[in-house]
Amino acid sequence: MAVAPLTKAVLVSEEFRKLDPEMPAQMALALLSIAHKPGLGQREAMKLIGVSKSAISRVFSRLSDLPDGLGTIRMQESPIDRRNKVATLTPAGQRIVSSIERIVGG
């Protein structure tokens, strides 16, 4: 029996809640955007998600492998502009994305 779309949505939100029970939608969207486009920069993510520069900085920091982060992304200076950070998934981030892909059938 096929899983209903709303059930899939609930299962996806539960995957994000495993990382952070109060994860905001913009953080989940940032993680999925980085998975979709490895090397996504903060500037591009800011425009894509529709948040401020300070908000995207907080989102990237929280998702990062820094001491207080969730360990799902790794940030590096952009090779083009040192002021811009670019992100790729860590193995932990890839596991979450793979789990979500299994849920939605991707």
N, C-alpha and C positions, 0 to 999 in steps of 0.2 A: 504494500500500500504506500502510495506517495505521501510525503510529508507536506502538509498545507503551507503555503507561503508565510502566513502569520506565525505558525509554529517555528518555521525556519528563522524568522526574525527574532523570536524569543530566544531560540537556541544561540544565535549569534550574539545577542546582548548578554547572555549568560557567559559566553566565552570571554567577553571583555570584562565582565564583573569578576571573573577569576583573577584577573590582573589587578583590578582596582574596583572595589564595590561601588564607588561613586564616580566612575570614569565619565567625564563629560563627552557629549557627542563629538565635539571638535577634536578631542584627543583620539577617539576611535577612528574618525575620518582621516586624521593625520597619519595614523598607523597604516590604514588601508591604502592611502595615497602613496606612502613611501614604498609599500609592497608592490603597488602597481607601477611605480616609477622610481626604481632604485637610484639614489643620488639626488633625490628631490631636495632643492634648497629651501631655506626658510622663506626667502622672498616669494618664490613661486607658491609655496604652501600657504603663505599668508593670503595671497590673492585667491587661490583655489578654494580655501576653506572660508574665507571672508572674515578674518580676525585681524587684530592689530599686530604691530611688530612685537610689542611686549607680550601679547598673548601667545603668539606662535613661539616665541623664545621660551616661555614657561612650558608650553606643550612639548616642545622638543626636549627640554631638560627633563621633564617628568618621564617621558618615554625612554630616555637615554640610558646608557650603561654607566652613568655617573653614580656616585655613592647613594644619592637619594632617589635615583631613577628606577624605573620598572625593568630596565635591562632589555628592552625590545628593539632599540635602535642604537646605532653607533654614529656619532657626529664627527665630521672632519671639516677643516677649512676647505672652501671651494678652491679648486686650482685656478679659477678665473678671478675670483674676488675674495681675498682673505677675510673680509668682513662678513661674508655670507657662509653659513654652515650648511653642509649637505648631509643627508642621512641615508643610511642603508640599514636593512634589518640585521639583527644579531640572530644567532641560532634560536634563541628563545622567541624572538619576534616571528621568525619563520615558522616555528611550531604553532604559534597562535593563528597565523594566517592560514597555514595548511589545515588546521582544524576547522576554521571558518569556511574554507573552500570545500571541505568534505560535507559540511552542513548544507551549503547552498548548491552543491553539486557541480563545483567548478573544477 
